[in-house]
Amino acid sequence: MTMASSALAWAAFAAGAAVSLGASFVLVTALERVGERLGLSEALLGLVVPNGEPRFRLAVAAGGGTYTCDLNAKGVRRAIAAVREHGAENVVAIVQGKLVGNAIEEAGLSAQPKAPKAAAPVAA
């Protein structure tokens, strides 16, 4: 490969990378706007569970650490559906299992709508 063709290849690569990054930025910005309108959290927007996959690897940040777990994909899809239906602020999601180092083994995920707060009793 000559010096000129090598420089041309690098220029083409750089141009392609710039176009790809620009298109990604536009897509992410559009997804954020749609998610905002639907009341979806940023974390949920990035969560994609491929159809046909039986398992889903998830990283959970909590208490200054990051913990990984391998979940049943169907349960993750149900949790996403609950958040879409009720809104992120109205759903509680729980990952439970055995903590071994930074891994949650034998993990399960459940997501339930939060119970409405009881009305304060009226003084008689």
N, CA, C and O atoms as CSV, one atom per row, in Angstrom:
chain,resi,resn,atom,element,x,y,z
A,1,MET,N,N,0.856,-1.165,0.000
A,1,MET,CA,C,0.000,0.000,0.000
A,1,MET,C,C,0.905,1.232,0.000
A,1,MET,O,O,1.826,1.325,0.811
A,2,THR,N,N,0.654,2.147,-0.880
A,2,THR,CA,C,1.484,3.348,-0.981
A,2,THR,C,C,1.085,4.339,0.096
A,2,THR,O,O,0.038,4.215,0.733
A,3,MET,N,N,1.954,5.332,0.281
A,3,MET,CA,C,1.724,6.352,1.300
A,3,MET,C,C,0.443,7.145,1.004
A,3,MET,O,O,-0.306,7.478,1.922
A,4,ALA,N,N,0.192,7.445,-0.274
A,4,ALA,CA,C,-0.998,8.207,-0.663
A,4,ALA,C,C,-2.266,7.403,-0.427
A,4,ALA,O,O,-3.250,7.947,0.073
A,5,SER,N,N,-2.267,6.116,-0.777
A,5,SER,CA,C,-3.467,5.310,-0.578
A,5,SER,C,C,-3.719,5.054,0.904
A,5,SER,O,O,-4.867,4.943,1.334
A,6,SER,N,N,-2.642,4.961,1.680
A,6,SER,CA,C,-2.789,4.793,3.118
A,6,SER,C,C,-3.410,6.043,3.737
A,6,SER,O,O,-4.287,5.939,4.596
A,7,ALA,N,N,-2.969,7.209,3.314
A,7,ALA,CA,C,-3.525,8.469,3.814
A,7,ALA,C,C,-4.989,8.608,3.406
A,7,ALA,O,O,-5.815,9.085,4.184
A,8,LEU,N,N,-5.305,8.191,2.186
A,8,LEU,CA,C,-6.680,8.247,1.701
A,8,LEU,C,C,-7.575,7.309,2.512
A,8,LEU,O,O,-8.710,7.653,2.841
A,9,ALA,N,N,-7.054,6.119,2.830
A,9,ALA,CA,C,-7.817,5.160,3.624
A,9,ALA,C,C,-8.098,5.729,5.013
A,9,ALA,O,O,-9.211,5.592,5.521
A,10,TRP,N,N,-7.101,6.367,5.633
A,10,TRP,CA,C,-7.297,6.959,6.949
A,10,TRP,C,C,-8.295,8.106,6.896
A,10,TRP,O,O,-9.114,8.263,7.802
A,11,ALA,N,N,-8.229,8.906,5.840
A,11,ALA,CA,C,-9.170,10.013,5.692
A,11,ALA,C,C,-10.599,9.492,5.541
A,11,ALA,O,O,-11.533,10.035,6.130
A,12,ALA,N,N,-10.755,8.438,4.748
A,12,ALA,CA,C,-12.083,7.842,4.567
A,12,ALA,C,C,-12.599,7.262,5.879
A,12,ALA,O,O,-13.779,7.400,6.202
A,13,PHE,N,N,-11.709,6.610,6.637
A,13,PHE,CA,C,-12.085,6.055,7.936
A,13,PHE,C,C,-12.535,7.168,8.882
A,13,PHE,O,O,-13.569,7.046,9.538
A,14,ALA,N,N,-11.761,8.253,8.952
A,14,ALA,CA,C,-12.087,9.368,9.839
A,14,ALA,C,C,-13.429,10.000,9.447
A,14,ALA,O,O,-14.234,10.339,10.314
A,15,ALA,N,N,-13.664,10.154,8.152
A,15,ALA,CA,C,-14.926,10.728,7.690
A,15,ALA,C,C,-16.092,9.806,8.044
A,15,ALA,O,O,-17.135,10.271,8.504
A,16,GLY,N,N,-15.919,8.517,7.834
A,16,GLY,CA,C,-16.967,7.551,8.174
A,16,GLY,C,C,-17.261,7.534,9.668
A,16,GLY,O,O,-18.418,7.450,10.078
A,17,ALA,N,N,-16.206,7.614,10.482
A,17,ALA,CA,C,-16.393,7.639,11.936
A,17,ALA,C,C,-17.146,8.901,12.352
A,17,ALA,O,O,-18.023,8.841,13.214
A,18,ALA,N,N,-16.817,10.028,11.756
A,18,ALA,CA,C,-17.502,11.287,12.085
A,18,ALA,C,C,-18.978,11.217,11.721
A,18,ALA,O,O,-19.833,11.644,12.497
A,19,VAL,N,N,-19.278,10.684,10.553
A,19,VAL,CA,C,-20.679,10.546,10.123
A,19,VAL,C,C,-21.427,9.603,11.070
A,19,VAL,O,O,-22.564,9.878,11.454
A,20,SER,N,N,-20.789,8.499,11.440
A,20,SER,CA,C,-21.418,7.530,12.335
A,20,SER,C,C,-21.698,8.146,13.702
A,20,SER,O,O,-22.783,7.963,14.253
A,21,LEU,N,N,-20.727,8.873,14.254
A,21,LEU,CA,C,-20.931,9.515,15.555
A,21,LEU,C,C,-22.020,10.586,15.487
A,21,LEU,O,O,-22.819,10.729,16.412
A,22,GLY,N,N,-22.045,11.328,14.394
A,22,GLY,CA,C,-23.089,12.346,14.227
A,22,GLY,C,C,-24.472,11.727,14.166
A,22,GLY,O,O,-25.406,12.224,14.794
A,23,ALA,N,N,-24.608,10.636,13.408
A,23,ALA,CA,C,-25.903,9.957,13.300
A,23,ALA,C,C,-26.314,9.368,14.640
A,23,ALA,O,O,-27.494,9.397,14.988
A,24,SER,N,N,-25.357,8.832,15.401
A,24,SER,CA,C,-25.661,8.287,16.727
A,24,SER,C,C,-26.166,9.374,17.658
A,24,SER,O,O,-27.110,9.164,18.420
A,25,PHE,N,N,-25.529,10.539,17.592
A,25,PHE,CA,C,-25.953,11.658,18.429
A,25,PHE,C,C,-27.397,12.060,18.112
A,25,PHE,O,O,-28.196,12.287,19.020
A,26,VAL,N,N,-27.720,12.144,16.843
A,26,VAL,CA,C,-29.081,12.512,16.426
A,26,VAL,C,C,-30.084,11.476,16.916
A,26,VAL,O,O,-31.151,11.833,17.415
A,27,LEU,N,N,-29.747,10.192,16.777
A,27,LEU,CA,C,-30.644,9.121,17.213
A,27,LEU,C,C,-30.863,9.163,18.721
A,27,LEU,O,O,-31.998,9.068,19.188
A,28,VAL,N,N,-29.784,9.305,19.481
A,28,VAL,CA,C,-29.904,9.325,20.937
A,28,VAL,C,C,-30.719,10.533,21.388
A,28,VAL,O,O,-31.553,10.413,22.286
A,29,THR,N,N,-30.490,11.682,20.785
A,29,THR,CA,C,-31.252,12.882,21.131
A,29,THR,C,C,-32.738,12.674,20.865
A,29,THR,O,O,-33.577,13.057,21.681
A,30,ALA,N,N,-33.063,12.073,19.735
A,30,ALA,CA,C,-34.468,11.813,19.406
A,30,ALA,C,C,-35.082,10.820,20.393
A,30,ALA,O,O,-36.220,11.005,20.825
A,31,LEU,N,N,-34.342,9.769,20.755
A,31,LEU,CA,C,-34.847,8.794,21.722
A,31,LEU,C,C,-35.080,9.427,23.086
A,31,LEU,O,O,-36.059,9.110,23.762
A,32,GLU,N,N,-34.184,10.321,23.493
A,32,GLU,CA,C,-34.370,10.997,24.778
A,32,GLU,C,C,-35.638,11.841,24.775
A,32,GLU,O,O,-36.365,11.874,25.768
A,33,ARG,N,N,-35.904,12.519,23.675
A,33,ARG,CA,C,-37.128,13.343,23.587
A,33,ARG,C,C,-38.373,12.463,23.661
A,33,ARG,O,O,-39.326,12.792,24.366
A,34,VAL,N,N,-38.366,11.356,22.941
A,34,VAL,CA,C,-39.512,10.435,22.967
A,34,VAL,C,C,-39.687,9.870,24.377
A,34,VAL,O,O,-40.803,9.804,24.891
A,35,GLY,N,N,-38.585,9.466,24.992
A,35,GLY,CA,C,-38.651,8.934,26.345
A,35,GLY,C,C,-39.180,9.942,27.342
A,35,GLY,O,O,-39.943,9.590,28.242
A,36,GLU,N,N,-38.781,11.194,27.189
A,36,GLU,CA,C,-39.281,12.260,28.056
A,36,GLU,C,C,-40.788,12.396,27.940
A,36,GLU,O,O,-41.489,12.523,28.944
A,37,ARG,N,N,-41.283,12.368,26.705
A,37,ARG,CA,C,-42.735,12.497,26.475
A,37,ARG,C,C,-43.500,11.331,27.069
A,37,ARG,O,O,-44.623,11.495,27.548
A,38,LEU,N,N,-42.885,10.134,27.037
A,38,LEU,CA,C,-43.551,8.939,27.556
A,38,LEU,C,C,-43.309,8.727,29.040
A,38,LEU,O,O,-43.895,7.826,29.641
A,39,GLY,N,N,-42.457,9.541,29.635
A,39,GLY,CA,C,-42.168,9.415,31.063
A,39,GLY,C,C,-41.218,8.279,31.380
A,39,GLY,O,O,-41.262,7.731,32.481
A,40,LEU,N,N,-40.351,7.910,30.433
A,40,LEU,CA,C,-39.396,6.825,30.661
A,40,LEU,C,C,-38.087,7.381,31.196
A,40,LEU,O,O,-37.672,8.477,30.818
A,41,SER,N,N,-37.438,6.632,32.070
A,41,SER,CA,C,-36.163,7.076,32.625
A,41,SER,C,C,-35.052,6.870,31.599
A,41,SER,O,O,-35.209,6.095,30.656
A,42,GLU,N,N,-33.921,7.570,31.786
A,42,GLU,CA,C,-32.781,7.419,30.883
A,42,GLU,C,C,-32.245,5.997,30.921
A,42,GLU,O,O,-31.853,5.449,29.891
A,43,ALA,N,N,-32.227,5.394,32.115
A,43,ALA,CA,C,-31.712,4.032,32.234
A,43,ALA,C,C,-32.573,3.048,31.448
A,43,ALA,O,O,-32.055,2.118,30.829
A,44,LEU,N,N,-33.867,3.255,31.476
A,44,LEU,CA,C,-34.771,2.355,30.766
A,44,LEU,C,C,-34.638,2.505,29.260
A,44,LEU,O,O,-34.767,1.526,28.525
A,45,LEU,N,N,-34.380,3.732,28.788
A,45,LEU,CA,C,-34.243,3.949,27.348
A,45,LEU,C,C,-33.102,3.122,26.775
A,45,LEU,O,O,-33.192,2.644,25.644
A,46,GLY,N,N,-32.036,2.948,27.537
A,46,GLY,CA,C,-30.882,2.202,27.045
A,46,GLY,C,C,-31.000,0.703,27.236
A,46,GLY,O,O,-30.114,-0.036,26.807
A,47,LEU,N,N,-32.054,0.236,27.858
A,47,LEU,CA,C,-32.213,-1.181,28.157
A,47,LEU,C,C,-32.965,-1.874,27.027
A,47,LEU,O,O,-34.154,-1.633,26.823
A,48,VAL,N,N,-32.267,-2.733,26.299
A,48,VAL,CA,C,-32.874,-3.465,25.190
A,48,VAL,C,C,-32.674,-4.956,25.442
A,48,VAL,O,O,-31.548,-5.426,25.606
A,49,VAL,N,N,-33.768,-5.680,25.470
A,49,VAL,CA,C,-33.713,-7.125,25.681
A,49,VAL,C,C,-34.092,-7.788,24.362
A,49,VAL,O,O,-35.260,-7.758,23.974
A,50,PRO,N,N,-33.122,-8.388,23.663
A,50,PRO,CA,C,-33.423,-8.996,22.361
A,50,PRO,C,C,-34.434,-10.134,22.477
A,50,PRO,O,O,-34.354,-10.953,23.393
A,51,ASN,N,N,-35.379,-10.179,21.551
A,51,ASN,CA,C,-36.346,-11.279,21.510
A,51,ASN,C,C,-35.622,-12.577,21.215
A,51,ASN,O,O,-34.643,-12.591,20.469
A,52,GLY,N,N,-36.087,-13.644,21.784
A,52,GLY,CA,C,-35.509,-14.954,21.544
A,52,GLY,C,C,-34.333,-15.279,22.454
A,52,GLY,O,O,-33.865,-16.417,22.476
A,53,GLU,N,N,-33.854,-14.298,23.201
A,53,GLU,CA,C,-32.752,-14.537,24.136
A,53,GLU,C,C,-33.334,-14.956,25.483
A,53,GLU,O,O,-34.168,-14.238,26.035
A,54,PRO,N,N,-32.914,-16.104,26.027
A,54,PRO,CA,C,-33.488,-16.557,27.288
A,54,PRO,C,C,-32.922,-15.847,28.512
A,54,PRO,O,O,-33.586,-15.783,29.546
A,55,ARG,N,N,-31.697,-15.308,28.414
A,55,ARG,CA,C,-31.042,-14.684,29.559
A,55,ARG,C,C,-30.625,-13.262,29.218
A,55,ARG,O,O,-30.442,-12.923,28.049
A,56,PHE,N,N,-30.475,-12.434,30.246
A,56,PHE,CA,C,-30.079,-11.043,30.051
A,56,PHE,C,C,-29.106,-10.666,31.153
A,56,PHE,O,O,-29.406,-10.835,32.335
A,57,ARG,N,N,-27.937,-10.155,30.772
A,57,ARG,CA,C,-26.933,-9.700,31.742
A,57,ARG,C,C,-27.204,-8.235,32.079
A,57,ARG,O,O,-27.390,-7.404,31.190
A,58,LEU,N,N,-27.222,-7.938,33.367
A,58,LEU,CA,C,-27.542,-6.598,33.832
A,58,LEU,C,C,-26.496,-6.157,34.847
A,58,LEU,O,O,-26.055,-6.954,35.675
A,59,ALA,N,N,-26.102,-4.903,34.785
A,59,ALA,CA,C,-25.225,-4.307,35.790
A,59,ALA,C,C,-26.051,-3.302,36.581
A,59,ALA,O,O,-26.741,-2.461,36.004
A,60,VAL,N,N,-25.976,-3.393,37.897
A,60,VAL,CA,C,-26.740,-2.526,38.778
A,60,VAL,C,C,-25.752,-1.716,39.614
A,60,VAL,O,O,-24.883,-2.284,40.275
A,61,ALA,N,N,-25.883,-0.389,39.585
A,61,ALA,CA,C,-25.042,0.482,40.402
A,61,ALA,C,C,-25.799,0.817,41.678
A,61,ALA,O,O,-26.923,1.317,41.636
A,62,ALA,N,N,-25.163,0.531,42.823
A,62,ALA,CA,C,-25.792,0.817,44.116
A,62,ALA,C,C,-24.714,0.936,45.181
A,62,ALA,O,O,-23.752,0.169,45.196
A,63,GLY,N,N,-24.882,1.890,46.056
A,63,GLY,CA,C,-23.967,2.030,47.184
A,63,GLY,C,C,-22.518,2.229,46.786
A,63,GLY,O,O,-21.622,1.768,47.493
A,64,GLY,N,N,-22.268,2.894,45.686
A,64,GLY,CA,C,-20.897,3.146,45.249
A,64,GLY,C,C,-20.241,1.972,44.532
A,64,GLY,O,O,-19.073,2.059,44.151
A,65,GLY,N,N,-20.964,0.889,44.344
A,65,GLY,CA,C,-20.415,-0.277,43.639
A,65,GLY,C,C,-21.281,-0.647,42.454
A,65,GLY,O,O,-22.406,-0.165,42.314
A,66,THR,N,N,-20.747,-1.506,41.602
A,66,THR,CA,C,-21.510,-2.013,40.464
A,66,THR,C,C,-21.577,-3.527,40.588
A,66,THR,O,O,-20.558,-4.190,40.783
A,67,TYR,N,N,-22.759,-4.055,40.475
A,67,TYR,CA,C,-22.998,-5.481,40.652
A,67,TYR,C,C,-23.608,-6.043,39.374
A,67,TYR,O,O,-24.481,-5.415,38.774
A,68,THR,N,N,-23.162,-7.204,38.962
A,68,THR,CA,C,-23.671,-7.816,37.740
A,68,THR,C,C,-24.531,-9.021,38.087
A,68,THR,O,O,-24.330,-9.681,39.106
A,69,CYS,N,N,-25.495,-9.289,37.214
A,69,CYS,CA,C,-26.349,-10.455,37.410
A,69,CYS,C,C,-26.830,-10.967,36.061
A,69,CYS,O,O,-26.849,-10.236,35.070
A,70,ASP,N,N,-27.210,-12.210,36.043
A,70,ASP,CA,C,-27.738,-12.872,34.858
A,70,ASP,C,C,-29.207,-13.175,35.144
A,70,ASP,O,O,-29.524,-13.991,36.009
A,71,LEU,N,N,-30.097,-12.511,34.409
A,71,LEU,CA,C,-31.530,-12.600,34.690
A,71,LEU,C,C,-32.290,-13.310,33.584
A,71,LEU,O,O,-31.830,-13.383,32.444
A,72,ASN,N,N,-33.450,-13.829,33.930
A,72,ASN,CA,C,-34.368,-14.370,32.941
A,72,ASN,C,C,-34.876,-13.195,32.106
A,72,ASN,O,O,-35.431,-12.242,32.653
A,73,ALA,N,N,-34.692,-13.255,30.794
A,73,ALA,CA,C,-35.061,-12.142,29.911
A,73,ALA,C,C,-36.555,-11.827,29.979
A,73,ALA,O,O,-36.952,-10.669,29.848
A,74,LYS,N,N,-37.378,-12.844,30.182
A,74,LYS,CA,C,-38.828,-12.620,30.253
A,74,LYS,C,C,-39.172,-11.720,31.444
A,74,LYS,O,O,-40.033,-10.848,31.333
A,75,GLY,N,N,-38.508,-11.927,32.573
A,75,GLY,CA,C,-38.733,-11.088,33.744
A,75,GLY,C,C,-38.301,-9.647,33.504
A,75,GLY,O,O,-38.944,-8.712,33.982
A,76,VAL,N,N,-37.204,-9.470,32.757
A,76,VAL,CA,C,-36.739,-8.115,32.438
A,76,VAL,C,C,-37.753,-7.427,31.533
A,76,VAL,O,O,-38.054,-6.248,31.723
A,77,ARG,N,N,-38.282,-8.154,30.547
A,77,ARG,CA,C,-39.300,-7.565,29.662
A,77,ARG,C,C,-40.545,-7.158,30.455
A,77,ARG,O,O,-41.144,-6.116,30.185
A,78,ARG,N,N,-40.933,-7.986,31.439
A,78,ARG,CA,C,-42.090,-7.653,32.276
A,78,ARG,C,C,-41.828,-6.392,33.094
A,78,ARG,O,O,-42.715,-5.552,33.251
A,79,ALA,N,N,-40.614,-6.261,33.611
A,79,ALA,CA,C,-40.260,-5.081,34.398
A,79,ALA,C,C,-40.307,-3.828,33.526
A,79,ALA,O,O,-40.806,-2.789,33.958
A,80,ILE,N,N,-39.791,-3.921,32.310
A,80,ILE,CA,C,-39.827,-2.784,31.387
A,80,ILE,C,C,-41.280,-2.410,31.079
A,80,ILE,O,O,-41.629,-1.230,31.035
A,81,ALA,N,N,-42.114,-3.416,30.869
A,81,ALA,CA,C,-43.535,-3.156,30.583
A,81,ALA,C,C,-44.212,-2.459,31.775
A,81,ALA,O,O,-45.036,-1.565,31.583
A,82,ALA,N,N,-43.866,-2.864,32.994
A,82,ALA,CA,C,-44.461,-2.233,34.181
A,82,ALA,C,C,-44.058,-0.761,34.271
A,82,ALA,O,O,-44.878,0.092,34.611
A,83,VAL,N,N,-42.795,-0.468,33.967
A,83,VAL,CA,C,-42.328,0.923,34.014
A,83,VAL,C,C,-42.992,1.738,32.915
A,83,VAL,O,O,-43.368,2.889,33.137
A,84,ARG,N,N,-43.140,1.154,31.738
A,84,ARG,CA,C,-43.812,1.873,30.646
A,84,ARG,C,C,-45.272,2.159,30.993
A,84,ARG,O,O,-45.793,3.230,30.681
A,85,GLU,N,N,-45.919,1.205,31.634
A,85,GLU,CA,C,-47.345,1.369,31.950
A,85,GLU,C,C,-47.585,2.364,33.080
A,85,GLU,O,O,-48.502,3.182,33.004
A,86,HIS,N,N,-46.762,2.297,34.133
A,86,HIS,CA,C,-47.025,3.089,35.332
A,86,HIS,C,C,-46.093,4.282,35.510
A,86,HIS,O,O,-46.370,5.157,36.330
A,87,GLY,N,N,-44.990,4.337,34.758
A,87,GLY,CA,C,-43.994,5.395,34.929
A,87,GLY,C,C,-42.930,4.970,35.930
A,87,GLY,O,O,-43.219,4.257,36.891
A,88,ALA,N,N,-41.703,5.409,35.700
A,88,ALA,CA,C,-40.576,4.989,36.533
A,88,ALA,C,C,-40.756,5.368,38.002
A,88,ALA,O,O,-40.349,4.618,38.889
A,89,GLU,N,N,-41.361,6.527,38.263
A,89,GLU,CA,C,-41.523,6.971,39.647
A,89,GLU,C,C,-42.611,6.199,40.392
A,89,GLU,O,O,-42.730,6.318,41.611
A,90,ASN,N,N,-43.400,5.413,39.672
A,90,ASN,CA,C,-44.504,4.674,40.293
A,90,ASN,C,C,-44.271,3.167,40.357
A,90,ASN,O,O,-45.196,2.409,40.649
A,91,VAL,N,N,-43.036,2.727,40.085
A,91,VAL,CA,C,-42.726,1.291,40.092
A,91,VAL,C,C,-41.502,1.053,40.967
A,91,VAL,O,O,-40.550,1.833,40.947
A,92,VAL,N,N,-41.538,-0.012,41.720
A,92,VAL,CA,C,-40.361,-0.431,42.482
A,92,VAL,C,C,-39.840,-1.711,41.835
A,92,VAL,O,O,-40.597,-2.653,41.599
A,93,ALA,N,N,-38.538,-1.734,41.553
A,93,ALA,CA,C,-37.903,-2.914,40.952
A,93,ALA,C,C,-36.923,-3.488,41.965
A,93,ALA,O,O,-36.169,-2.753,42.604
A,94,ILE,N,N,-36.942,-4.800,42.102
A,94,ILE,CA,C,-36.096,-5.473,43.085
A,94,ILE,C,C,-35.317,-6.582,42.400
A,94,ILE,O,O,-35.893,-7.451,41.745
A,95,VAL,N,N,-33.999,-6.539,42.560
A,95,VAL,CA,C,-33.134,-7.636,42.113
A,95,VAL,C,C,-32.700,-8.345,43.383
A,95,VAL,O,O,-32.172,-7.719,44.302
A,96,GLN,N,N,-32.922,-9.643,43.432
A,96,GLN,CA,C,-32.514,-10.385,44.620
A,96,GLN,C,C,-31.795,-11.656,44.223
A,96,GLN,O,O,-32.060,-12.234,43.169
A,97,GLY,N,N,-30.888,-12.083,45.074
A,97,GLY,CA,C,-30.102,-13.277,44.832
A,97,GLY,C,C,-29.003,-13.372,45.867
A,97,GLY,O,O,-29.080,-12.742,46.921
A,98,LYS,N,N,-27.971,-14.163,45.569
A,98,LYS,CA,C,-26.836,-14.334,46.478
A,98,LYS,C,C,-25.701,-13.440,46.019
A,98,LYS,O,O,-25.246,-13.545,44.880
A,99,LEU,N,N,-25.237,-12.548,46.909
A,99,LEU,CA,C,-24.144,-11.650,46.573
A,99,LEU,C,C,-22.815,-12.369,46.796
A,99,LEU,O,O,-22.487,-12.757,47.917
A,100,VAL,N,N,-22.057,-12.541,45.716
A,100,VAL,CA,C,-20.739,-13.169,45.765
A,100,VAL,C,C,-19.767,-12.201,45.099
A,100,VAL,O,O,-19.698,-12.118,43.873
A,101,GLY,N,N,-19.018,-11.470,45.924
A,101,GLY,CA,C,-18.151,-10.427,45.369
A,101,GLY,C,C,-19.023,-9.329,44.768
A,101,GLY,O,O,-19.866,-8.747,45.451
A,102,ASN,N,N,-18.810,-9.055,43.486
A,102,ASN,CA,C,-19.632,-8.056,42.789
A,102,ASN,C,C,-20.652,-8.710,41.873
A,102,ASN,O,O,-21.181,-8.057,40.973
A,103,ALA,N,N,-20.932,-9.978,42.086
A,103,ALA,CA,C,-21.915,-10.694,41.269
A,103,ALA,C,C,-23.108,-11.094,42.132
A,103,ALA,O,O,-22.951,-11.508,43.281
A,104,ILE,N,N,-24.294,-10.962,41.562
A,104,ILE,CA,C,-25.509,-11.420,42.226
A,104,ILE,C,C,-25.869,-12.739,41.547
A,104,ILE,O,O,-26.376,-12.748,40.425
A,105,GLU,N,N,-25.608,-13.834,42.222
A,105,GLU,CA,C,-25.859,-15.152,41.643
A,105,GLU,C,C,-27.277,-15.605,41.949
A,105,GLU,O,O,-27.883,-15.186,42.935
A,106,GLU,N,N,-27.796,-16.476,41.077
A,106,GLU,CA,C,-29.169,-16.980,41.200
A,106,GLU,C,C,-30.149,-15.811,41.332
A,106,GLU,O,O,-31.073,-15.846,42.144
A,107,ALA,N,N,-29.927,-14.778,40.518
A,107,ALA,CA,C,-30.683,-13.536,40.642
A,107,ALA,C,C,-32.062,-13.632,40.010
A,107,ALA,O,O,-32.280,-14.359,39.040
A,108,GLY,N,N,-32.971,-12.884,40.584
A,108,GLY,CA,C,-34.312,-12.734,40.043
A,108,GLY,C,C,-34.690,-11.271,40.076
A,108,GLY,O,O,-34.168,-10.508,40.889
A,109,LEU,N,N,-35.590,-10.879,39.202
A,109,LEU,CA,C,-36.034,-9.488,39.116
A,109,LEU,C,C,-37.544,-9.446,39.221
A,109,LEU,O,O,-38.246,-10.227,38.578
A,110,SER,N,N,-38.040,-8.527,40.038
A,110,SER,CA,C,-39.481,-8.292,40.076
A,110,SER,C,C,-39.711,-6.784,40.047
A,110,SER,O,O,-38.919,-6.014,40.590
A,111,ALA,N,N,-40.774,-6.385,39.424
A,111,ALA,CA,C,-41.151,-4.967,39.356
A,111,ALA,C,C,-42.644,-4.876,39.625
A,111,ALA,O,O,-43.453,-5.526,38.964
A,112,GLN,N,N,-42.987,-4.065,40.598
A,112,GLN,CA,C,-44.380,-3.923,41.005
A,112,GLN,C,C,-44.743,-2.446,41.083
A,112,GLN,O,O,-43.912,-1.621,41.463
A,113,PRO,N,N,-45.981,-2.107,40.724
A,113,PRO,CA,C,-46.425,-0.726,40.919
A,113,PRO,C,C,-46.440,-0.407,42.417
A,113,PRO,O,O,-46.808,-1.246,43.239
A,114,LYS,N,N,-46.040,0.799,42.749
A,114,LYS,CA,C,-46.072,1.214,44.151
A,114,LYS,C,C,-47.520,1.387,44.581
A,114,LYS,O,O,-48.368,1.830,43.806
A,115,ALA,N,N,-47.781,1.035,45.810
A,115,ALA,CA,C,-49.127,1.219,46.371
A,115,ALA,C,C,-49.348,2.714,46.591
A,115,ALA,O,O,-48.445,3.412,47.052
A,116,PRO,N,N,-50.544,3.209,46.265
A,116,PRO,CA,C,-50.804,4.620,46.527
A,116,PRO,C,C,-50.712,4.917,48.011
A,116,PRO,O,O,-51.075,4.086,48.844
A,117,LYS,N,N,-50.224,6.107,48.339
A,117,LYS,CA,C,-50.108,6.500,49.748
A,117,LYS,C,C,-51.502,6.646,50.344
A,117,LYS,O,O,-52.405,7.215,49.730
A,118,ALA,N,N,-51.654,6.120,51.554
A,118,ALA,CA,C,-52.946,6.212,52.242
A,118,ALA,C,C,-53.206,7.664,52.622
A,118,ALA,O,O,-52.293,8.399,52.997
A,119,ALA,N,N,-54.447,8.054,52.518
A,119,ALA,CA,C,-54.841,9.419,52.893
A,119,ALA,C,C,-54.716,9.574,54.396
A,119,ALA,O,O,-54.996,8.638,55.146
A,120,ALA,N,N,-54.302,10.736,54.834
A,120,ALA,CA,C,-54.184,11.004,56.265
A,120,ALA,C,C,-55.578,10.999,56.891
A,120,ALA,O,O,-56.530,11.511,56.301
A,121,PRO,N,N,-55.693,10.427,58.069
A,121,PRO,CA,C,-57.016,10.401,58.720
A,121,PRO,C,C,-57.485,11.829,59.022
A,121,PRO,O,O,-56.691,12.700,59.379
A,122,VAL,N,N,-58.760,12.037,58.872
A,122,VAL,CA,C,-59.360,13.346,59.124
A,122,VAL,C,C,-59.737,13.422,60.589
A,122,VAL,O,O,-60.435,12.548,61.103
A,123,ALA,N,N,-59.270,14.480,61.274
A,123,ALA,CA,C,-59.593,14.652,62.681
A,123,ALA,C,C,-61.062,15.053,62.826
A,123,ALA,O,O,-61.577,15.869,62.062
A,124,ALA,N,N,-61.732,14.452,63.837
A,124,ALA,CA,C,-63.156,14.729,64.030
A,124,ALA,C,C,-63.400,15.869,64.946
A,124,ALA,O,O,-64.552,16.219,65.203
